[in-house]
Amino acid sequence: MFRVLKVTSPKDVRLVLKLARKLGVTYYDSSYLAASWELGTVLVTDDEKLRRRGEEGGSALERVLGGGVKTIPTKELIRELQKTR
């Protein structure tokens, strides 16, 4: 039913630290944003605060990454997967 997702870690630890500081999130949360940005993928999370930070981080994300990180909740991922059946 679901495809197995590849587990990854961000490559640039300094980027993770910088994002955490600029966005006011934990290193843990920042690592998800950084890994998604590095891979050019969508971040699937049900953490509403993290989704807002990823997409609406505004000038902090613009300065650090040059743009936002697309995020979606799990329910949206499930809907998208069901469309592909």
N, C-alpha and C positions, 0 to 999 in steps of 0.2 A: 504494500500500500504506500509506504513512504520510502523515499530514497534515503540512503545513508549519507549523512553529511560529513564532510571531511573536518576533522578537528584541527584547528590551527592556533597559532599564537602570533601576536604581533612581532614583527621583526625589529622595530625601532623602539627600544625601551624609553629613550629620551622623549620620543613623540608621545608615548603613553603618559609619562609624567607631566609633560607640558599641557596636554589636553586635560588631565585631571585637575591641574592647578587653574587653568584658564576657565574651565567649565564648572568648577566647584563640585566635581563628582569624585568617586573613589577611583583608585588605581584599577581596581577590578572592573568597574563599569567603563572606564576609559580604555581599557585593553580591548573590550568588545568593539568600541567605536573605531579604534586604531586598526584593528585587524580587518574589519569590514571595509574601511577606507583603503588600506593597502591592497586588498584583494579585489576592490571594485565591486563588492557584492552588497546585497541588501541584508541588513541586520534584523533578524526576527527576535523580538522580545516583547514580553507582556509588561515590562517595567515602563509605565507611562512617563515617569520623569526622565528616564534614559532616552525614550523615543523623542520627547520634546527637545532634550538637549542635542540629540543627534540631528534633528531636522531644523530646529529653531535656535541653534546655538549662536546664530547671528554673527556678529563681528568676531567673536572669539574663534569660532570654527573657520571663518573666512581667513583670519590671520594665520591660524595654525595649519589648516588643511587646504585652504583655497576654495572651500565649499562645504556643504553639509553631507551627512551620511543618510541615505534612504533607510528608513526603518518601517517595519510592519508588525502588527500583532500576530500571534499564532493563528487566530481565527481567520485572518486574511490569507495566511499561507495555506491553510486547509482548504479554503474556498478556491484558491488558485490551483491547487493540486487536483481538486475534484473536477475542475474544468478540463484538465488535460487527460482525463480518462476516456 
